[in-house]
Amino acid sequence: MEAKDVLKNYQNFAVIGVTTNHEKYGYKIFKCLKELGKTVYGVSPIYKEIDGEATFPNLSAIKNPVDVAVFVVSPKFGSDYVKECSSLNIEKI
C-alpha cells in the first residue's frame, strides 16, 4: 500500500518519536497529519506535550483506536514499538 492510500483510507495515527524541535521529522509529520485533519497521537517518553497537546509515553497509554503507527525513532528503540504494535493489533506501521 502506498502512502497516499494510507492517508486516504485511515484516520487515526500515532507518531512515535514526536518532538518539540520544529526542524525534525517527528514534529513535521505530527503537524502535517494534523493539518490534513487526521486524529494524531504523539508518542514520546520524553515530552509531555507538543504545541499544547498531551503526548503519550507509549502506545498502550492511548485509549482510542490507532490505525497507523508512524515511526520516527532510532532502530534501537523501534523493535520495542513494533512488538507493542503487534500486541495492540496495530497492523499498519
Order of alpha helices (4+ residues) and beta strands (2+ residues): alpha-beta-alpha-beta-beta-beta-beta-alpha
